[in-house]
């Protein structure tokens, strides 16, 4: 039951480990070019992440949408000093003290009932006073703008502004249209100036006389009415200081008293800005409304025939049915993560396509160079001639091996087997101090006598050892001189554009190697090879042997691995040699030893099948490598014979020196 539960759980495991093949004991093939581009990509991603995270917390990434709206019944717009101010005058040098005409401002409110009748509320006069910097500074200082210089340049002290201490000046309202239920607007009237000391208004100047007005009219031909209003330029895509206030000075109108009456409707729109200050999970919306007048938001009319005594011009501030809705929001955390992830994916895809293509081509070339040898010559050697030459060399090697064995048996002295003593001899235990001193003196004389001869023999031996592996350099050159296909421009280009005209010899043999690798990695080919191995087991082994073979023990991996036994080598390893060079030397030594043993086997003690098997095995080495091995074996056999002679002479010298030293001591 438990086993069935385990099997059922295995079926629904969604975290199963994928089983892949590896190359050179690595599951991924990597190159230095890929590593360099990976470092560049990671550095780019880190710098991109850093700059965007800094901008995220500094709220420098903002997006906005703008919607243009129309309303049949526009909402009310309160023109308070926090976001609106106006200044009016009749163009003259001393308007605020000695004007030609009087200017009055009225707040009007009309109410329309459901039956269509309209009720007009009493008009409310807006008190006007000469303009000062304080009228505008409150608005401009909100946006860090110094208005003093502009106030002086525009000579706004000669204009009239609403009295901020007057309650109705703080609630000036425009809203609705003529057909709306509630219709609010401001009316500016230009009338005849009358000196009056009983006026309730703050501005009570001394009017110019009728003659002065007539003379000015004759010289100028008309009078000009000017109205300056504050306006706003809004850039919603700027993260900070996106509102720029300015003073609009493009509104002026010309009139002629008692001859040309002028009136104009000046419309104000609203820009409602909603800014979401939240950058994490929760919104934090802030709403702002700005009175905005676009260029052309006016409707001007002139009347020549209409003559109203002491009434020369009329101007109306009204609410425009058009408005803007602007929505601003800063980059939020989820958007930042998505943005960074998208950029990372883009970099990985773009760089990955190039690097993967390069690594794939590099892998193909490496596999081809590791698995195959390339013959770029057009002529093929005669196989039968190579086979005959190999047989002759093998026969010569076998005869040389026999001669070497016979010579060693004749020249080398017989060495008796030494066994360890069970007990120490009594004569050694009872040695007197005088006897020990005489033995030390004899040994000293023997060493002094034999030492010069041993040094000369060791010098000759070192010369012979220096000649050992004389053809190792040829072996190393043989490995280095193998034809290797490089990843050149033509190889890469031919893989992208399979055009025969751009393919060279390397491209052609590389394509054949790729085809061969694909063939050998095909599952059908692999299964066929496994079937052939099974058939080969049946040919070589009996049924009982196959049973034993199938139950042979698995390779053992111990907790403490024993070191490999050192194989006999006939060279002295220099302390400064590299590990790679040592491995190559050992490989050459093993190859020479194995080749010498196979070449030295006696044909008489082998079956015909074994002889053919060894001949085919030797042929796989190739002619060039066999020549190197034959020369090395011949050289080592020559060195062995000289080595034996030196050892024999050295032993004779040592024995003769010991005898002479003993005779001298006896004398």
C-alpha positions in Angstrom: 0.0 0.0 0.0 2.8 2.4 0.9 4.6 1.6 -2.3 1.5 2.3 -4.3 1.1 5.7 -2.6 4.7 6.5 -3.4 4.2 5.6 -7.0 1.1 7.7 -7.2 2.8 10.7 -5.6 5.7 10.3 -8.2 3.1 10.7 -11.0 2.0 14.1 -9.8 5.4 15.5 -9.0 5.8 18.8 -11.0 9.4 19.4 -9.9 11.0 16.4 -11.6 14.6 16.7 -12.4 15.5 16.7 -16.1 18.1 14.1 -17.2 20.5 15.5 -19.8 23.7 14.5 -21.5 26.9 16.2 -20.7 30.0 17.2 -22.7 33.5 17.2 -21.0 31.7 16.5 -17.6 29.6 19.7 -18.0 25.9 20.0 -18.7 26.4 23.3 -20.4 29.0 24.2 -23.0 30.5 27.6 -22.2 33.0 29.8 -24.1 35.1 32.8 -23.2 33.2 35.0 -25.7 30.0 34.0 -24.0 31.4 34.8 -20.6 32.6 38.2 -21.8 29.2 39.1 -23.3 27.5 37.7 -20.1 29.6 40.0 -18.0 28.7 43.0 -20.2 25.0 42.0 -20.1 25.0 41.6 -16.3 26.8 45.0 -15.9 24.3 46.6 -18.2 21.4 45.1 -16.3 22.8 46.1 -12.9 23.4 49.7 -14.1 19.9 49.8 -15.5 18.4 48.4 -12.3 20.3 50.9 -10.2 19.3 54.0 -12.2 15.6 52.9 -12.3 15.4 52.0 -8.7 16.9 55.4 -7.7 14.5 57.2 -10.1 11.6 55.1 -8.6 12.2 56.3 -5.0 12.9 59.8 -6.2 9.6 59.8 -8.2 11.2 60.8 -11.4 9.2 58.4 -13.6 5.7 59.8 -14.3 3.1 59.1 -17.0 0.0 61.0 -17.8 -3.2 60.9 -19.8 -5.2 63.9 -21.0 -8.9 63.9 -21.8 -10.7 66.8 -23.5 -14.3 67.1 -22.3 -17.4 69.1 -23.2 -20.2 69.8 -20.8 -23.7 71.2 -21.5 -23.8 72.5 -18.0 -20.2 73.2 -16.9 -19.4 73.3 -13.2 -18.6 76.4 -11.3 -15.1 77.8 -11.2 -14.2 80.0 -8.2 -11.6 82.6 -9.2 -9.8 83.0 -5.9 -6.3 84.5 -5.4 -4.7 81.0 -5.0 -5.0 80.3 -8.7 -6.4 83.4 -10.4 -5.9 87.2 -10.6 -6.7 89.9 -13.1 -5.7 93.5 -13.7 -7.6 96.1 -15.8 -7.0 99.7 -17.0 -7.7 102.2 -19.6 -4.4 102.7 -21.3 -3.0 106.0 -19.9 -0.1 107.0 -17.7 -2.1 108.1 -14.6 -5.1 105.8 -14.8 -5.3 105.0 -11.1 -5.2 108.7 -10.0 -6.7 110.6 -12.8 -8.6 108.3 -15.3 -10.5 109.2 -18.4 -13.3 106.6 -17.7 -14.5 104.6 -14.8 -14.3 100.7 -14.7 -16.7 98.7 -12.6 -16.8 94.9 -12.0 -20.0 93.1 -11.1 -20.7 89.6 -10.0 -23.9 88.4 -11.6 -26.0 85.3 -10.9 -29.1 84.2 -13.0 -31.3 81.4 -11.9 -33.6 79.6 -14.4 -36.7 77.8 -13.1 -38.1 74.6 -14.7 -40.8 76.6 -16.4 -38.1 78.6 -18.3 -38.5 81.9 -16.4 -35.3 83.4 -15.2 -34.6 85.2 -12.0 -31.7 87.6 -11.8 -30.1 88.1 -8.4 -29.0 91.5 -7.4 -25.6 92.5 -8.9 -22.7 92.5 -6.5 -20.0 95.1 -7.1 -16.4 93.9 -6.8 -14.3 96.5 -5.1 -11.2 97.5 -7.1 -7.9 98.9 -5.8 -4.6 99.8 -7.5 -2.6 96.6 -8.0 0.3 95.7 -5.8 2.9 92.9 -5.8 0.9 91.1 -3.1 -2.0 90.6 -5.5 0.2 88.2 -7.6 3.0 87.1 -5.2 0.8 84.6 -3.4 0.0 82.7 -6.6 3.5 82.8 -8.1 5.4 82.0 -4.9 3.6 78.6 -4.8 5.6 77.7 -7.9 8.9 79.3 -6.9 8.5 82.3 -9.3 9.6 85.8 -8.4 7.0 88.2 -9.9 8.5 91.5 -8.7 10.6 92.2 -11.8 7.7 91.4 -14.1 5.4 93.6 -12.0 7.7 96.5 -12.5 8.2 96.0 -16.2 4.5 95.7 -16.9 3.8 98.8 -14.8 1.0 96.9 -13.0 0.9 99.5 -10.3 -1.2 101.6 -12.9 -3.8 98.8 -13.1 -6.8 98.0 -10.9 -7.1 94.6 -9.1 -9.8 93.2 -6.9 -9.6 94.2 -3.3 -8.4 91.1 -1.3 -10.0 92.5 1.9 -13.4 92.6 0.3 -15.3 89.3 0.9 -16.9 89.2 -2.5 -13.5 89.6 -4.2 -12.6 86.2 -2.6 -15.5 84.4 -4.1 -15.7 85.5 -7.7 -17.4 82.7 -9.6 -18.1 81.8 -13.2 -20.1 78.7 -14.1 -22.9 77.3 -16.3 -24.1 78.8 -19.5 -27.1 80.9 -20.5 -29.4 77.9 -20.5 -28.2 76.4 -17.3 -30.1 76.5 -14.1 -27.5 78.7 -12.4 -25.5 81.0 -14.5 -22.5 82.9 -13.0 -20.4 85.4 -14.7 -18.4 88.7 -14.2 -19.2 91.9 -16.1 -16.7 94.7 -16.7 -18.2 98.0 -17.6 -16.5 101.1 -19.0 -18.6 104.2 -18.2 -18.2 107.9 -17.8 -16.0 108.9 -14.9 -17.9 111.0 -12.2 -16.2 112.5 -9.2 -18.1 111.4 -6.1 -17.0 111.6 -2.5 -20.0 109.5 -1.3 -18.9 106.3 -3.1 -18.7 103.1 -1.1 -15.8 101.8 -3.3 -12.2 102.0 -2.3 -11.0 103.4 -5.6 -12.3 107.0 -5.8 -10.0 108.9 -8.1 -10.2 112.4 -9.6 -11.6 112.2 -13.2 -10.3 114.1 -16.1 -12.3 116.9 -17.6 -14.4 116.6 -20.8 -11.9 118.8 -22.7 -9.0 116.6 -21.7 -11.0 113.5 -23.0 -11.8 115.3 -26.2 -8.2 116.4 -26.9 -6.9 112.9 -26.2 -9.5 111.4 -28.5 -8.6 113.9 -31.3 -4.9 113.0 -30.9 -5.3 109.2 -30.5 -8.6 108.5 -32.3 -9.7 105.9 -29.8 -9.2 104.5 -26.3 -7.9 101.1 -25.3 -9.2 98.8 -22.6 -6.6 96.3 -21.3 -7.2 93.2 -19.2 -4.3 91.0 -17.9 -5.1 87.6 -16.4 -3.0 84.9 -14.9 -2.7 81.7 -16.9 -1.0 78.3 -16.5 1.2 76.2 -18.7 1.0 72.6 -17.5 3.5 69.8 -18.5 2.1 66.7 -16.9 5.0 64.5 -18.0 7.5 66.4 -15.9 7.8 64.8 -12.4 8.4 68.1 -10.5 7.5 71.7 -11.1 5.1 70.7 -13.9 3.0 73.8 -13.5 4.3 77.1 -14.8 2.2 80.3 -14.1 2.5 83.3 -16.3 0.7 86.6 -16.9 -1.3 86.8 -20.2 -1.1 90.3 -21.7 -2.7 89.6 -25.0 -6.2 91.0 -24.2 -6.9 94.6 -25.2 -9.9 96.2 -26.9 -10.4 99.6 -28.7 -13.5 101.7 -28.3 -14.6 105.3 -29.3 -16.9 107.0 -26.8 -20.4 107.6 -28.2 -19.4 106.2 -31.7 -18.2 102.6 -31.4 -19.3 100.3 -28.6 -17.3 97.1 -28.0 -18.1 94.1 -26.0 -16.4 90.7 -25.6 -17.1 87.3 -24.0 -13.9 86.0 -22.4 -14.1 82.2 -21.6 -12.2 80.3 -19.0 -11.6 76.6 -19.1 -10.6 74.4 -16.3 -7.7 72.0 -16.1 -8.3 69.4 -13.4 -5.1 67.5 -12.6 -5.3 64.3 -10.6 -1.9 63.0 -9.4 -1.5 59.6 -7.8 1.4 60.0 -5.4 1.3 56.3 -4.4 4.3 54.2 -5.6 3.6 51.1 -3.6 0.3 49.1 -3.3 -2.1 51.8 -2.3 -3.2 54.9 -4.3 -2.7 58.4 -2.9 -4.6 60.8 -5.2 -4.3 64.6 -5.1 -6.6 66.8 -7.1 -5.9 70.3 -8.4 -8.0 72.7 -10.5 -6.5 75.5 -12.6 -8.3 78.4 -14.3 -7.0 78.3 -17.8 -7.7 80.4 -20.9 -6.6 79.1 -24.2 -5.7 81.3 -27.2 -8.9 82.3 -29.0 -11.2 81.8 -26.0 -13.0 85.0 -26.7 -15.9 86.3 -28.7 -15.6 90.0 -29.6 -18.4 92.2 -31.0 -18.6 95.9 -32.1 -21.6 98.1 -32.4 -21.5 101.3 -34.4 -25.1 102.3 -34.4 -25.7 101.6 -30.7 -25.2 104.7 -28.7 -25.8 104.5 -25.0 -25.0 107.7 -23.1 -22.0 107.3 -20.7 -21.7 103.5 -21.5 -18.8 102.7 -23.8 -17.7 99.0 -23.4 -18.7 95.8 -21.7 -16.7 92.6 -21.1 -17.8 89.3 -19.6 -15.8 86.6 -17.8 -17.7 83.3 -18.5 -17.2 79.6 -18.0 -16.2 77.7 -21.1 -18.1 74.4 -21.7 -14.7 72.8 -22.6 -12.3 71.4 -20.0 -9.3 69.2 -19.6 -8.9 66.2 -17.3 -5.3 65.2 -16.7 -4.4 62.1 -14.8 -0.8 61.8 -13.6 0.7 58.8 -11.9 4.2 57.8 -10.8 5.8 54.5 -11.6 4.4 51.9 -9.1 6.3 49.0 -7.7 4.5 46.3 -9.7 5.2 48.3 -12.9 8.8 48.7 -12.0 9.3 45.0 -11.5 7.5 44.3 -14.8 9.6 47.0 -16.5 12.9 45.6 -15.1 11.9 42.0 -15.9 10.9 43.0 -19.5 14.3 44.7 -20.0 16.1 41.7 -18.6 14.2 39.3 -20.8 15.0 41.6 -23.8 18.7 41.6 -23.0 18.7 37.8 -22.5 16.9 37.2 -25.7 19.0 39.6 -27.9 22.4 38.6 -26.4 21.3 35.0 -25.9 20.5 34.6 -29.6 24.0 35.7 -30.6 25.8 33.9 -27.8 23.8 30.7 -28.2 24.5 30.7 -31.9 28.2 31.2 -31.3 28.4 28.6 -28.6 26.6 26.1 -30.7 29.0 26.6 -33.6 31.9 26.4 -31.1 30.5 23.2 -29.6 30.1 21.6 -33.0 33.7 22.4 -33.9 35.0 21.1 -30.6 33.0 17.9 -30.9 34.3 17.4 -34.4 37.9 18.0 -33.4 37.7 15.7 -30.4 35.9 12.8 -32.1 37.4 12.8 -35.6 40.7 13.2 -37.4 40.5 15.2 -40.7 42.3 14.1 -43.8 42.5 17.1 -46.1 44.8 15.4 -48.7 43.2 14.4 -52.0 45.4 11.2 -52.4 44.8 8.1 -50.4 47.6 5.8 -49.3 47.5 2.2 -50.4 46.0 0.2 -47.6 47.6 -3.1 -48.5 51.1 -1.5 -48.5 50.5 0.0 -45.1 49.3 -3.3 -43.8 52.4 -5.2 -45.1 54.7 -2.6 -43.6 53.0 -2.9 -40.3 53.4 -6.7 -40.2 57.1 -6.4 -41.0 57.7 -3.9 -38.2 55.8 -6.1 -35.8 58.0 -9.1 -36.7 61.2 -7.0 -36.3 59.9 -5.9 -32.9 59.3 -9.4 -31.8 62.8 -10.6 -32.8 64.4 -7.6 -31.0 62.4 -8.4 -27.9 63.8 -12.0 -27.9 67.4 -10.7 -28.4 66.9 -8.3 -25.6 65.7 -11.1 -23.2 68.6 -13.4 -24.1 71.1 -10.7 -23.7 69.8 -9.7 -20.3 69.9 -13.3 -19.1 73.6 -13.6 -20.2 74.9 -10.3 -18.9 73.0 -9.6 -15.7 74.5 -11.3 -12.6 72.3 -13.6 -10.6 70.9 -12.0 -7.5 70.2 -14.2 -4.5 67.0 -13.6 -2.6 67.6 -12.1 0.8 65.5 -13.1 3.7 65.1 -11.2 7.0 66.8 -12.5 10.1 64.6 -14.0 12.7 67.2 -13.2 15.5 70.2 -11.0 15.5 73.6 -12.8 15.2 75.4 -13.1 18.5 78.6 -11.7 17.1 76.9 -8.4 16.5 75.5 -8.3 20.0 79.0 -8.9 21.5 81.0 -6.4 19.5 83.5 -4.5 21.5 84.0 -0.7 21.1 87.4 -1.2 19.6 86.0 -3.5 17.0 83.3 -0.9 16.1 86.0 1.8 15.6 88.0 -0.5 13.3 84.9 -1.2 11.2 84.1 2.5 10.9 87.7 3.1 9.7 87.5 0.3 7.1 84.1 1.7 5.8 85.5 5.2 5.5 88.5 4.0 3.5 86.2 1.9 1.2 84.0 4.9 0.5 86.9 7.2 -0.2 88.4 4.7 -2.6 85.2 4.0 -4.5 83.6 7.4 -4.5 85.5 8.9 -7.5 84.6 5.9 -9.6 80.9 6.1 -8.7 80.8 9.7 -9.6 82.1 9.0 -13.1 79.6 6.1 -13.5 76.7 8.3 -12.3 77.7 11.0 -14.8 77.5 8.4 -17.6 74.2 7.2 -16.3 72.7 10.7 -16.2 73.7 11.2 -19.8 71.9 8.0 -20.7 68.8 9.0 -18.7 68.8 12.4 -20.5 68.5 10.4 -23.8 65.5 8.5 -22.5 62.3 9.4 -24.3 64.3 11.1 -27.0 61.2 10.8 -29.3 58.8 12.3 -26.9 59.0 15.6 -28.7 58.0 13.8 -31.9 55.0 12.3 -30.1 54.0 15.8 -28.8 54.4 17.3 -32.2 52.3 14.4 -33.6 49.5 15.4 -31.3 49.9 19.1 -32.0 50.2 18.7 -35.8 46.7 17.1 -36.0 44.6 19.1 -38.4 42.1 21.2 -36.3 39.2 23.1 -37.7 38.9 26.6 -36.4 35.8 28.6 -35.9 36.4 31.1 -38.7 34.3 33.6 -40.5 33.5 31.3 -43.4 32.4 28.5 -41.0 30.0 30.9 -39.2 28.8 32.5 -42.5 28.2 29.1 -44.1 26.1 28.0 -41.2 23.8 31.0 -41.6 23.7 31.0 -45.5 24.2 27.4 -46.8 25.6 28.5 -50.1 28.2 26.3 -51.8 30.2 29.2 -53.1 31.2 30.5 -49.7 32.1 27.0 -48.3 35.8 26.1 -48.1 37.3 22.7 -47.3 36.9 23.3 -43.5 33.2 23.9 -44.0 32.7 20.8 -46.0 34.5 18.4 -43.7 32.8 20.1 -40.7 29.4 19.5 -42.3 30.3 15.8 -42.8 31.4 15.6 -39.1 28.1 17.2 -38.1 26.1 14.7 -40.1 28.1 11.9 -38.6 27.5 13.2 -35.0 23.8 13.6 -35.7 23.7 10.0 -37.1 25.5 8.6 -34.0 23.3 10.5 -31.6 20.1 9.3 -33.3 18.2 7.0 -30.9 17.7 4.4 -33.6 21.5 4.2 -34.2 22.2 4.0 -30.5 19.8 1.2 -30.0 21.3 -0.7 -33.0 24.7 -0.3 -31.4 23.4 -1.7 -28.1 21.9 -4.6 -30.0 25.2 -5.3 -31.6 27.0 -5.3 -28.2 24.4 -7.8 -27.0 25.1 -10.0 -30.1 28.9 -9.6 -29.5 28.5 -10.8 -25.9 26.7 -13.9 -27.2 29.4 -14.6 -29.7 32.3 -14.1 -27.2 30.7 -15.6 -24.0 28.8 -18.8 -23.3 25.5 -18.7 -21.5 27.1 -19.3 -18.1 29.7 -16.6 -18.8 27.0 -14.1 -19.7 25.2 -14.9 -16.5 28.4 -14.2 -14.5 29.0 -11.1 -16.5 25.6 -9.7 -15.8 26.1 -10.2 -12.1 29.6 -8.7 -11.9 30.1 -6.2 -9.1 29.5 -2.5 -9.8 32.4 0.0 -9.7 33.3 0.7 -6.1 33.7 4.3 -4.7 35.3 4.3 -1.3 35.1 7.0 1.3 38.9 7.1 1.4 40.2 6.5 -2.1 43.5 4.8 -2.4 46.1 6.5 -4.5 46.9 5.0 -7.8 50.1 3.0 -8.0 52.9 4.7 -9.8 53.7 3.0 -13.0 57.3 2.4 -13.9 58.8 5.3 -15.8 62.2 5.6 -17.3 62.5 9.4 -17.0 63.2 11.9 -14.3 60.4 14.5 -13.9 61.7 18.0 -13.5 60.3 19.9 -10.5 59.3 22.8 -12.8 57.3 20.8 -15.2 53.6 21.5 -15.6 50.8 19.1 -14.6 49.6 18.9 -18.2 53.1 18.0 -19.4 53.4 15.3 -16.7 50.1 13.8 -17.8 51.3 13.8 -21.4 54.6 12.1 -20.4 52.7 9.4 -18.5 50.4 8.9 -21.5 53.4 8.5 -23.8 55.1 6.1 -21.4 52.0 4.0 -21.1 51.6 4.0 -24.9 55.2 2.9 -25.5 55.0 0.1 -22.8 51.7 -1.2 -24.2 52.9 -1.1 -27.8 56.2 -2.8 -26.8 54.3 -5.7 -25.1 52.0 -6.3 -28.0 54.8 -6.1 -30.5 56.9 -8.6 -28.4 54.3 -11.3 -28.2 55.3 -14.6 -29.7 53.2 -15.7 -32.8 53.7 -19.3 -31.9 51.8 -19.0 -28.6 48.9 -17.1 -30.2 45.9 -18.2 -32.2 45.3 -16.9 -35.7 42.4 -14.8 -34.4 44.5 -13.2 -31.7 47.2 -12.4 -34.3 44.7 -10.7 -36.6 43.1 -8.9 -33.7 46.5 -7.4 -32.6 47.3 -6.5 -36.2 44.1 -4.6 -36.7 44.5 -2.9 -33.3 48.0 -1.7 -34.3 46.8 -0.5 -37.7 44.4 1.9 -35.9 47.4 3.8 -34.6 48.4 5.0 -38.0 51.8 5.0 -39.8 53.1 8.2 -38.3 52.5 7.3 -34.7 53.9 3.8 -35.2 57.1 5.2 -36.6 57.5 7.3 -33.5 56.9 4.4 -31.2 59.3 2.1 -33.1 62.1 4.6 -32.9 61.4 5.1 -29.2 61.5 1.4 -28.4 64.7 0.9 -30.4 66.3 3.8 -28.4 65.2 2.4 -25.1 66.5 -1.1 -25.9 69.9 0.5 -26.8 69.8 2.4 -23.5 68.9 -0.7 -21.5 71.9 -2.6 -22.9 74.2 0.3 -22.0 72.6 0.7 -18.6 73.3 -3.0 -17.8 76.9 -2.6 -18.8 77.3 0.4 -16.5 75.7 -1.4 -13.6 78.0 -4.4 -14.1 81.1 -2.2 -14.2 79.9 -0.3 -11.2 79.5 -3.5 -9.2 83.0 -4.7 -10.2 84.5 -1.3 -9.1 82.7 -1.4 -5.8 83.7 -5.1 -5.1 87.3 -4.5 -6.1 87.6 -1.3 -4.0 86.3 -3.1 -0.9 88.9 -5.9 -1.4 91.8 -3.5 -1.8 90.7 -1.5 1.2 90.6 -4.7 3.4 94.1 -5.7 2.3 95.5 -2.3 3.1 93.9 -2.4 6.5 95.4 -5.9 7.2 98.8 -4.6 6.3 
